[in-house]
Every structure is written in structure tokens, then in C-alpha cells.
Amino acid sequence: MEGAHANGVRVIAVASGRSDEATLQDEGAEAVLSDLRDTEVLVKLVRGDDRRPK
């Protein structure tokens, strides 16, 4: 996340690995998804149409 933020890139994190949602939020992700099942939300986040609350 440091690299993304250092270069002005918004972070969309997915809590599917070692880090849970709270950890990803605490580390600075602008959006955190629990999984990738809701592709509509993911597409909106990638496009910047929807800033899902942390």
C-alpha cells in the first residue's frame, strides 16, 4: 500500500489472504472487500463510481 499511496494510486484491497478487513483498513486501503463475489461493486470501485465505506 505504501507504494500505491506514494504514487497517487487508490488501493482497493481484498481480505482473502493473511490480512483481515480491519487490518487492511488500518493500513490505509481506501476500499476493502471481504471477497470478489460482488463483481458489480468491484467494477464501480475500479471506475471510481463508488467509494465504498471503510
C-alpha positions as CSV (number, residue, x, y, z in Angstrom):
1,M,0.0,0.0,0.0
2,E,2.9,2.3,0.7
3,G,3.9,2.1,-3.0
4,A,0.4,2.8,-4.2
5,H,0.0,5.8,-2.0
6,A,3.4,7.2,-2.8
7,N,2.4,7.2,-6.4
8,G,-1.1,8.6,-6.0
9,V,-2.9,5.3,-6.6
10,R,-6.0,4.4,-4.7
11,V,-5.9,1.0,-3.0
12,I,-8.8,-1.5,-3.3
13,A,-7.9,-4.4,-1.0
14,V,-9.5,-7.9,-0.8
15,A,-9.4,-9.7,2.5
16,S,-8.9,-13.1,1.0
17,G,-5.4,-13.8,2.3
18,R,-3.5,-13.3,5.5
19,S,-4.9,-9.8,6.3
20,D,-8.4,-9.3,7.6
21,E,-10.6,-6.3,6.6
22,A,-9.7,-4.3,9.8
23,T,-6.0,-4.7,9.1
24,L,-6.3,-3.6,5.5
25,Q,-8.4,-0.6,6.6
26,D,-5.9,0.3,9.3
27,E,-3.0,0.0,6.7
28,G,-4.8,2.7,4.6
29,A,-6.8,0.9,1.9
30,E,-9.4,3.3,0.5
31,A,-11.8,0.4,-0.1
32,V,-11.8,-3.1,1.4
33,L,-13.8,-6.1,0.1
34,S,-14.3,-9.3,2.0
35,D,-14.1,-11.3,-1.3
36,L,-14.6,-10.8,-5.0
37,R,-18.1,-12.2,-5.3
38,D,-19.8,-8.9,-5.9
39,T,-18.2,-8.0,-9.2
40,E,-20.6,-5.1,-9.7
41,V,-19.2,-3.3,-6.6
42,L,-15.6,-4.1,-7.7
43,V,-16.2,-2.6,-11.1
44,K,-17.7,0.5,-9.6
45,L,-14.7,0.9,-7.3
46,V,-12.2,0.4,-10.1
47,R,-14.0,3.0,-12.2
48,G,-14.2,5.4,-9.2
49,D,-18.0,5.4,-9.3
50,D,-18.4,4.3,-5.8
51,R,-16.2,4.9,-2.8
52,R,-17.4,2.1,-0.6
53,P,-17.2,3.0,3.1
54,K,-14.3,1.5,5.1
